[in-house]
Amino acid sequence: MKKLFIILTLTLASLKAGTINVAVAANVSYAIEELKKEFAKTHPDTKVQVTLSSSGKLTAQIKNGAPYGMFMSANMKYPNALYSEGLAITEPKVYAQGALAMLTTKKLDLTKGLEILTTQNVKKVAIANPQTAPYGKAALDALKKVSLLDTVEKKFVYAESISQAVTYSVSAADIGFIAKSSLYSPKMSQYKEGVNYTDVDTTLYSPIEQGIVLLRPAQESVEYRAFYEFMLSENAKKIFRAYGYIVK
């Protein structure tokens, strides 16, 4: 019933002239409003309706008929799958590369790196569901690489998306794995590097290459094509860099 409601809501929205529906990975939630504002400077008549969730859940919605015309995933796996199944009409391209960090509001010695997760002071560790959220999978990969997964896994508090993992990291858990991009949100300015957060060594997990595709509903749409091209433009890259992403 919930899936049907989402599909009906998006279908009605897509009938409005100048409205485009875009599925966006949760980690981009901190940058998407600024991206929309920049796009609106040259396309003021196009309304961009964004649905934020984990990449896995958005992919499932697309496969179930949700009328998104564009998908900004947190990895390349899901866009590649949609393209191979004929649901995407453009080959997946990387629009940004994400990074993993750990966030806490507790007094923890972050210089210990991932080892801090094994201490008695850490009883709960927030992590996005690795089955649907690429950043959650990256966290698992990092823990496996340093042989700490078996010790730490029992402490996991699972979030549905990476944005929810941020919430859990400052509320329901002692520390959590987050997308580094979330730290560039104005509401996160109270948290300080080395005190509240630290980067996870990028050599411990595969690069989080985030992929973008146009989907079937965008087939004849000038508006979707314009927004897609904007996301790969230099103006968009500047914004992504400002939010902690690596963009080539």
C-alpha positions as CSV (number, residue, x, y, z in Angstrom):
1,M,0.0,0.0,0.0
2,K,2.8,2.4,0.9
3,K,4.6,1.7,-2.4
4,L,1.3,2.3,-4.3
5,F,0.8,5.6,-2.5
6,I,4.4,6.8,-3.4
7,I,3.9,5.8,-7.1
8,L,0.5,7.6,-7.3
9,T,1.8,10.7,-5.6
10,L,4.8,10.9,-8.0
11,T,2.6,10.2,-11.0
12,L,0.3,13.1,-10.2
13,A,3.3,15.4,-9.7
14,S,4.8,14.3,-13.0
15,L,1.7,15.5,-14.8
16,K,2.3,19.1,-13.7
17,A,4.0,21.1,-16.4
18,G,7.7,21.8,-15.7
19,T,7.9,19.4,-12.7
20,I,10.6,16.7,-12.7
21,N,10.9,13.9,-10.2
22,V,14.4,12.9,-9.1
23,A,15.4,10.0,-6.8
24,V,18.4,11.1,-4.7
25,A,20.6,9.1,-2.4
26,A,20.3,10.2,1.2
27,N,23.9,11.3,1.5
28,V,23.2,14.1,-1.1
29,S,20.4,15.5,1.1
30,Y,22.8,18.1,2.5
31,A,23.8,19.5,-0.9
32,I,20.7,19.0,-3.0
33,E,19.0,22.3,-2.0
34,E,22.0,24.4,-3.0
35,L,22.2,22.4,-6.2
36,K,18.5,23.1,-6.9
37,K,18.9,26.8,-6.2
38,E,21.9,27.0,-8.6
39,F,19.9,25.1,-11.3
40,A,16.9,27.4,-10.8
41,K,19.1,30.4,-11.8
42,T,19.0,29.3,-15.4
43,H,15.8,27.2,-15.3
44,P,13.3,29.1,-13.1
45,D,10.3,27.4,-14.6
46,T,11.4,23.9,-13.8
47,K,10.3,22.5,-10.4
48,V,12.5,19.8,-9.1
49,Q,10.8,17.4,-6.8
50,V,13.3,15.3,-4.8
51,T,12.7,11.9,-3.1
52,L,15.5,11.1,-0.6
53,S,16.2,7.5,0.6
54,S,18.8,4.8,0.5
55,S,20.0,3.9,-3.0
56,G,18.7,0.3,-2.6
57,K,15.2,1.4,-1.6
58,L,15.0,3.9,-4.5
59,T,16.1,1.3,-6.9
60,A,13.3,-1.0,-5.7
61,Q,10.8,1.8,-6.2
62,I,12.1,2.4,-9.7
63,K,11.7,-1.3,-10.5
64,N,8.2,-1.2,-9.1
65,G,7.2,1.6,-11.5
66,A,7.8,4.9,-9.5
67,P,8.0,7.6,-12.2
68,Y,11.4,9.1,-11.4
69,G,13.1,10.5,-14.4
70,M,16.5,10.7,-12.9
71,F,18.4,8.7,-10.2
72,M,21.4,10.0,-8.2
73,S,22.8,6.9,-6.5
74,A,25.4,6.6,-3.7
75,N,27.3,4.1,-5.8
76,M,27.5,2.7,-9.3
77,K,26.0,-0.7,-8.6
78,Y,22.4,0.3,-8.7
79,P,22.6,2.6,-11.8
80,N,24.5,-0.1,-13.6
81,A,21.8,-2.7,-12.7
82,L,19.0,-0.3,-13.9
83,Y,20.9,0.3,-17.2
84,S,21.4,-3.4,-17.8
85,E,17.7,-4.0,-17.2
86,G,16.7,-1.3,-19.7
87,L,15.2,1.0,-17.0
88,A,17.9,3.6,-17.4
89,I,18.3,5.4,-20.8
90,T,21.8,6.7,-20.3
91,E,25.0,4.9,-19.3
92,P,25.8,5.5,-15.6
93,K,28.3,8.3,-15.0
94,V,30.1,9.3,-11.8
95,Y,28.9,12.7,-10.5
96,A,30.9,12.7,-7.3
97,Q,32.9,10.5,-5.0
98,G,32.0,10.2,-1.3
99,A,34.0,9.7,1.8
100,L,33.3,7.9,5.1
101,A,33.7,9.5,8.6
102,M,32.8,8.6,12.2
103,L,30.8,11.0,14.3
104,T,30.2,11.1,18.1
105,T,29.0,13.5,20.8
106,K,30.8,11.5,23.5
107,K,34.3,12.2,24.9
108,L,36.1,9.5,22.9
109,D,39.7,9.3,21.8
110,L,39.2,9.5,18.0
111,T,43.0,9.2,17.4
112,K,42.5,5.5,17.9
113,G,40.6,5.3,14.6
114,L,38.4,2.3,14.2
115,E,40.0,0.7,17.3
116,I,37.8,3.1,19.4
117,L,34.8,1.0,18.4
118,T,36.1,-2.0,20.4
119,T,36.4,-0.1,23.7
120,Q,34.0,-0.4,26.7
121,N,33.0,3.2,26.3
122,V,31.4,2.4,22.9
123,K,28.3,0.2,23.4
124,K,26.3,1.2,20.3
125,V,27.6,2.0,16.8
126,A,25.3,3.6,14.2
127,I,25.6,2.3,10.7
128,A,23.4,2.6,7.6
129,N,21.9,-0.7,6.4
130,P,24.7,-2.2,4.3
131,Q,22.2,-4.1,2.3
132,T,20.7,-0.9,0.8
133,A,23.1,1.9,1.7
134,P,26.5,2.0,0.0
135,Y,28.0,4.0,2.8
136,G,27.0,1.2,5.2
137,K,28.7,-1.3,3.0
138,A,31.8,0.8,2.9
139,A,31.8,0.8,6.7
140,L,31.6,-3.0,6.8
141,D,34.4,-3.2,4.3
142,A,36.7,-1.0,6.4
143,L,36.0,-3.1,9.5
144,K,36.7,-6.3,7.7
145,K,40.0,-4.8,6.4
146,V,41.3,-4.3,9.9
147,S,39.7,-7.5,11.2
148,L,37.4,-5.8,13.6
149,L,34.0,-6.7,12.2
150,D,33.3,-9.7,14.4
151,T,34.1,-7.7,17.5
152,V,32.1,-4.6,16.5
153,E,29.1,-6.0,14.6
154,K,27.2,-6.9,17.8
155,K,27.2,-3.2,18.7
156,F,25.5,-2.0,15.5
157,V,22.4,0.1,15.5
158,Y,21.1,0.0,11.9
159,A,19.7,3.0,10.2
160,E,17.6,2.9,7.0
161,S,19.8,5.4,5.2
162,I,23.0,7.4,5.7
163,S,21.1,10.5,6.8
164,Q,19.3,8.5,9.5
165,A,22.7,7.2,10.5
166,V,23.7,10.8,11.2
167,T,20.7,11.2,13.5
168,Y,21.5,8.0,15.3
169,S,25.1,8.9,15.7
170,V,24.2,11.9,17.9
171,S,21.2,10.4,19.6
172,A,20.8,6.6,19.8
173,A,24.4,5.5,19.6
174,D,27.8,6.4,21.1
175,I,29.4,6.9,17.7
176,G,28.4,6.2,14.1
177,F,29.5,5.9,10.5
178,I,28.4,8.8,8.4
179,A,28.9,10.4,5.0
180,K,31.6,13.1,5.3
181,S,29.3,15.3,3.2
182,S,26.9,15.6,6.1
183,L,29.5,17.5,8.1
184,Y,29.3,20.4,5.7
185,S,25.7,21.1,6.5
186,P,25.2,24.4,8.5
187,K,23.4,22.5,11.3
188,M,26.5,20.3,11.8
189,S,28.9,23.2,12.3
190,Q,28.8,22.6,16.1
191,Y,30.8,19.4,15.6
192,K,34.6,19.7,15.4
193,E,37.2,17.6,13.7
194,G,39.2,15.5,16.1
195,V,36.7,16.1,18.9
196,N,33.4,14.9,17.4
197,Y,34.4,13.4,14.1
198,T,37.3,11.8,12.2
199,D,37.8,10.5,8.7
200,V,37.9,6.8,8.0
201,D,41.1,5.9,6.1
202,T,40.1,5.8,2.5
203,T,42.4,2.9,1.8
204,L,40.2,0.7,3.9
205,Y,37.2,0.7,1.5
206,S,36.6,0.9,-2.2
207,P,36.1,4.4,-3.6
208,I,32.4,5.4,-3.2
209,E,31.8,6.5,-6.7
210,Q,28.2,7.9,-6.9
211,G,26.4,7.3,-10.2
212,I,23.7,9.2,-12.1
213,V,21.3,8.0,-14.8
214,L,18.3,9.2,-16.7
215,L,15.4,6.9,-16.5
216,R,12.6,6.0,-18.9
217,P,10.1,8.7,-17.8
218,A,12.8,11.3,-19.0
219,Q,12.9,9.9,-22.5
220,E,11.3,12.9,-24.2
221,S,11.9,15.5,-21.5
222,V,14.0,18.6,-22.1
223,E,13.7,19.5,-18.4
224,Y,15.2,16.2,-17.2
225,R,18.0,16.4,-19.7
226,A,18.8,19.9,-18.5
227,F,19.0,18.9,-14.9
228,Y,21.1,15.9,-15.7
229,E,23.6,17.9,-17.6
230,F,23.7,20.5,-14.8
231,M,24.6,17.8,-12.3
232,L,27.7,17.0,-14.4
233,S,28.6,20.6,-15.0
234,E,31.4,22.7,-13.4
235,N,28.9,24.7,-11.4
236,A,27.5,21.5,-9.8
237,K,31.1,20.2,-9.2
238,K,31.9,23.4,-7.2
239,I,29.0,22.7,-4.9
240,F,29.8,19.0,-4.5
241,R,33.4,20.0,-3.5
242,A,32.1,22.5,-1.0
243,Y,30.2,19.6,0.6
244,G,33.2,17.4,1.0
245,Y,32.9,15.3,-2.1
246,I,35.8,14.4,-4.4
247,V,35.0,15.5,-7.9
248,K,37.3,15.0,-10.9
